[in-house]
């Protein structure tokens, strides 16, 4: 069985006292997704931005679970994906919050996440070298633009909610796929 890449995103109270609010995940092939909202986070820690933008998007009656149940649900979901799971994220804090929710890393999850932007940076350098482009930074800029354009298009096509963990994870996946197309890479 081959590696399963999972794009995750989180919403949290603020950058100083980061308590997880919600976590969304989608596999690279788009066939499996996970979403949970914590019902027992400390709302008093939420920044004004979170209170105005993130919390109105929450639906705790449908997706809410206490932390212990959310942890168990995520652990089981990750286990069902197979023996080799790679977590992909655009912000290291997403990885840290996921691990805090799980209390420890499941054995089938790779020890470190694939960080989207450093990976794109390295791929752009390699591709620019292969194409003998004199300026790899121009090519990296093209990759960043392709990512942003596809993210934006995904939100428009899907009535996506920016700053909703599952929708953000799906938009990151779409952006990643656009960059892979630009790099002429068949990623799965």
C-alpha positions in Angstrom: 0.0 0.0 0.0 1.4 3.4 -0.9 1.6 6.6 1.1 -1.6 8.5 1.7 -1.2 12.3 1.8 -3.7 14.2 4.0 -4.1 18.0 3.8 -5.1 19.5 7.1 -6.1 22.9 8.4 -7.2 24.1 11.8 -9.0 27.1 13.3 -7.8 28.1 16.8 -8.5 30.8 19.4 -5.5 33.1 18.6 -1.8 33.0 18.0 -0.8 33.7 21.7 -3.1 31.2 23.4 -3.7 28.7 20.6 -6.5 26.4 21.6 -7.9 24.2 18.8 -11.4 25.1 17.7 -11.8 22.9 14.6 -9.8 20.6 12.4 -10.4 19.6 8.7 -8.6 17.0 6.7 -8.9 15.7 3.1 -6.8 13.1 1.4 -4.9 14.0 -1.8 -7.2 11.9 -3.9 -10.2 13.7 -2.4 -12.0 10.5 -1.5 -11.7 10.8 2.3 -12.4 13.7 4.6 -12.6 14.4 8.3 -14.0 17.4 10.1 -14.6 18.1 13.8 -15.4 21.1 16.0 -14.4 21.1 19.7 -17.3 21.9 22.0 -15.1 22.4 25.0 -12.5 25.0 23.9 -12.3 28.2 26.0 -14.2 30.8 24.0 -12.9 33.5 26.2 -9.5 33.0 24.6 -10.9 33.7 21.1 -9.5 36.8 19.4 -11.9 39.4 18.0 -11.1 38.1 14.5 -12.1 34.5 15.5 -15.3 35.7 17.2 -16.3 37.7 14.1 -15.1 35.4 11.2 -14.5 31.9 12.4 -17.1 31.2 15.1 -20.1 32.1 12.9 -19.1 29.4 10.5 -19.2 26.7 13.2 -22.0 24.1 13.4 -21.5 22.4 16.8 -24.8 20.6 16.6 -23.7 18.7 13.5 -19.9 18.6 13.9 -19.2 19.3 17.6 -17.5 16.9 20.0 -15.7 17.2 23.3 -11.9 17.0 22.9 -11.7 13.4 24.1 -14.2 12.2 21.5 -12.7 14.4 18.8 -9.3 12.9 19.5 -10.6 9.3 19.3 -12.5 10.1 16.1 -9.4 11.6 14.4 -7.2 8.7 15.6 -9.6 6.1 14.1 -9.9 8.1 10.8 -6.2 8.3 10.4 -5.7 4.6 11.2 -8.3 3.6 8.5 -6.2 5.4 5.9 -3.4 2.7 6.0 0.1 2.2 7.3 1.8 5.3 5.8 0.1 8.6 6.3 1.8 11.9 5.4 0.2 15.1 6.9 0.5 18.1 4.6 -0.1 21.7 6.0 0.8 25.3 5.2 1.3 26.3 8.8 3.4 24.3 11.4 0.8 25.3 14.0 -1.7 23.1 12.3 0.5 20.1 12.9 1.2 21.1 16.5 -2.5 21.5 17.2 -3.4 18.2 15.6 -0.7 16.4 17.7 -2.1 18.2 20.8 -5.6 16.9 20.0 -4.3 13.4 19.5 -2.0 13.5 22.6 0.6 11.6 20.6 1.3 10.8 17.0 -0.4 7.7 15.7 2.2 5.1 14.5 1.0 5.2 10.9 1.6 8.9 10.6 5.0 10.1 9.4 7.1 11.8 12.0 7.1 15.2 10.4 4.5 17.0 8.2 5.1 17.9 4.6 5.1 21.7 4.7 3.5 22.9 1.5 5.5 26.1 0.8 9.1 24.7 1.5 8.1 21.7 -0.7 6.9 23.9 -3.5 10.0 26.1 -3.2 12.3 23.0 -3.6 10.2 21.6 -6.5 10.4 25.0 -8.2 14.1 25.2 -7.9 14.5 21.7 -9.2 12.1 22.3 -12.1 13.8 25.6 -13.0 17.2 23.9 -13.1 15.8 21.1 -15.3 14.3 23.7 -17.7 17.6 25.7 -17.5 15.8 28.8 -16.4 18.2 31.5 -15.3 15.9 32.7 -12.4 14.2 30.1 -10.3 12.5 32.8 -8.2 10.4 33.7 -11.2 9.3 30.1 -11.5 8.5 30.0 -7.8 6.4 33.1 -8.2 4.5 31.3 -11.0 3.9 28.4 -8.6 2.7 30.7 -5.8 0.3 32.4 -8.3 -1.0 29.0 -9.6 -1.6 27.9 -6.0 -3.4 31.2 -5.0 -5.5 31.2 -8.2 -6.7 27.6 -7.8 -7.4 28.2 -4.1 -9.5 31.2 -5.0 -11.3 29.3 -7.8 -12.0 26.4 -5.5 -13.7 28.7 -3.0 -15.8 30.2 -5.8 -16.8 26.8 -7.4 -17.7 25.3 -4.0 -19.3 28.2 -2.1 -16.3 27.7 0.2 -16.0 29.4 3.5 -12.6 31.0 4.1 -11.4 30.3 7.6 -13.4 27.1 7.9 -11.0 24.3 8.6 -12.4 21.7 6.2 -12.9 24.2 3.3 -9.4 25.6 3.8 -7.9 22.1 3.8 -9.7 21.3 0.5 -8.6 24.7 -1.0 -5.0 23.9 0.0 -5.3 20.5 -1.7 -6.7 22.2 -4.9 -3.8 24.7 -4.8 -1.3 21.9 -4.4 -2.7 20.0 -7.3 -2.5 23.2 -9.5 1.2 23.5 -8.7 1.8 19.9 -9.4 0.2 20.4 -12.8 2.4 23.4 -13.5 5.4 21.3 -12.5 4.3 18.5 -14.7 4.2 16.1 -11.8 1.6 13.3 -11.5 1.4 13.3 -7.7 -1.0 10.3 -7.3 
